[in-house]
C-alpha cells in the first residue's frame, strides 16, 4: 500500500507539472497557483527564463513562491531569482526591492554578495546619457562601494570596482559638459567652478586633462595669467602626451607666456600637492 501511495503522489505531481506547463499561454496572474508545490512553481519560473519568455512572467512565479511558501528553502532561492528576473526585464525598482529583501532576510547567505551586486546594477544600468540626472549615479557609486567593501573576496568585487570607476568618470563628464556650456557662452567664472570640481574631486578620471586645458582657456580669457600658467604646468607634468597640453602650450605661447607654477591660488596648492608631494 505504501508503494501504491508513492506512485499516486508521483503521478499527481507529474500531472500538476503538466497542467502548469499547459498554462503557458495564459497570463500568469490568472493561474491559481496555490495547488502547486513551491518546487513546481519555482521550476515554472526557471522555465520562463530558459525559454526566453518574458522575464516579468518568471518574476511573477518566483514572487508567488515567496508569497505562498514564505518559510521554505524554495522561497529563499526564489527571492534572488525574482530580483534577477526583474533586472533582466529592466524593472529596476522592483529588482532593487527584491534584492534588498534578500539582504534583509538572509544577510549571511552565500548569495548575499550577488544580491548586493544586483542592487548596485539596478542603479548602474540606468546610467546612460551624460545629460541625465546624476542622482542615480551617486546611488550606483554607493551601492557598488558596498559590494567592494562588504564582499571584497567575492567574484563580484572586481566587476564592481570597474563599474565604480566608470560611474565616477561619468560624474566628471557631467561637470565637464556643464563647464563647456558656460565656457562657450563666455560665463568664465561659472565654467571655472565646474572645471575646478573635476580637478579637485575627480583627479583620477579621464576628464582631468581637458579640465586643466579649459581652465587655461578660461583664466586667459579673464586675464588671470598666473592661474592659466599654473594649470598648464600641472597639465604638462601629468599629461604631457595629451593633445590638450599642446593646445594649452600654444595658447600661452601666443601671449608670450609659458607653463609654470605662479601665484598663490588654489591651483598653486594643487601643484604643490600633486607634483611636489607637499601635503602639509
Residue pairs with C-beta under 8 A, 6 or more apart in sequence:
13 37
13 40
16 35
16 36
16 37
16 40
17 40
17 43
20 31
20 36
20 40
20 41
20 44
21 44
21 47
23 31
24 53
28 57
28 60
28 61
29 60
33 41
33 61
33 64
33 68
34 68
36 44
38 65
38 68
38 69
38 72
38 74
38 75
38 78
39 74
41 61
41 64
41 65
41 68
41 74
41 78
42 61
42 62
42 65
42 74
42 77
42 78
42 81
44 61
45 58
45 59
45 60
45 61
45 62
45 65
45 78
45 81
45 85
46 58
46 81
47 53
48 54
48 55
48 57
48 58
48 61
48 85
49 55
49 58
49 81
49 85
49 88
54 89
55 85
55 86
55 88
55 89
56 85
56 86
56 89
56 91
58 81
58 85
59 82
59 85
59 86
59 89
59 91
59 94
59 98
61 78
62 78
62 79
62 81
62 82
62 85
63 78
63 82
63 98
65 72
65 74
65 75
65 78
66 75
66 78
66 79
66 82
69 75
76 102
76 105
76 106
76 109
79 98
79 101
79 102
79 105
79 106
80 98
80 99
80 102
80 111
80 114
80 115
80 118
82 98
83 95
83 96
83 98
83 99
83 102
83 115
83 118
83 119
84 95
84 118
86 92
86 94
86 95
86 98
87 95
87 118
87 121
87 122
87 125
90 125
92 122
92 123
92 125
92 126
93 122
95 118
95 119
95 121
95 122
96 119
96 122
96 123
99 115
99 116
99 118
99 119
99 122
100 115
100 119
102 109
102 111
102 112
102 115
103 112
103 115
103 116
103 119
106 112
106 115
112 151
113 147
113 150
113 151
113 154
113 155
113 156
114 154
114 156
116 143
116 146
116 147
116 150
116 151
116 156
117 147
117 151
117 154
117 156
117 159
117 160
119 143
120 140
120 143
120 144
120 146
120 147
120 160
120 163
122 143
123 136
123 137
123 139
123 140
123 143
124 140
124 143
124 144
124 163
124 167
126 132
126 136
126 140
127 136
127 137
127 140
127 167
127 170
130 170
130 173
130 174
130 177
131 174
131 177
134 170
134 171
134 174
137 167
137 170
137 171
137 174
138 171
140 163
140 167
141 164
141 167
141 168
141 171
144 160
144 161
144 163
144 164
144 167
145 164
147 154
147 156
147 157
147 160
148 157
148 160
148 161
148 164
151 157
165 204
168 202
168 204
168 205
169 202
169 205
169 206
169 207
171 202
172 198
172 201
172 202
172 205
172 206
172 207
172 208
172 211
173 205
173 207
175 194
175 195
175 197
175 198
175 202
175 207
175 211
176 194
176 195
176 198
176 207
176 210
176 211
176 214
178 194
179 190
179 191
179 192
179 193
179 194
179 195
179 198
179 211
179 214
180 191
180 214
182 188
182 190
182 191
182 194
183 191
183 214
183 217
183 218
186 221
188 218
188 219
188 221
188 222
189 222
191 214
191 218
192 215
192 218
192 219
195 211
195 212
195 214
195 215
195 218
196 215
196 266
198 205
198 207
198 208
198 211
199 208
199 211
199 212
199 215
199 234
199 267
199 270
200 266
200 270
202 208
202 211
203 274
208 238
208 239
209 235
209 238
209 239
209 242
209 244
209 245
210 244
212 231
212 232
212 234
212 235
212 239
212 244
212 248
213 231
213 235
213 244
213 245
213 247
213 248
215 227
215 228
215 231
215 267
216 228
216 231
216 232
216 235
216 248
216 251
216 252
217 248
217 251
219 225
219 227
219 228
219 231
220 228
220 251
220 252
220 255
225 255
225 257
225 262
226 262
226 263
226 265
227 263
227 265
227 267
228 251
228 252
228 257
229 252
229 257
229 258
229 259
229 260
229 261
229 262
230 260
230 261
230 262
230 263
230 265
230 267
230 268
230 271
231 248
231 267
232 245
232 248
232 249
232 252
232 258
232 259
233 259
233 260
233 261
233 271
233 275
234 267
234 270
234 271
234 274
234 275
235 242
235 244
235 245
235 248
235 259
236 245
236 248
236 249
236 259
237 274
237 275
238 274
238 275
239 245
248 259
249 258
249 259
252 258
252 259
261 268
261 271
261 272
261 275
262 268
272 278
273 279
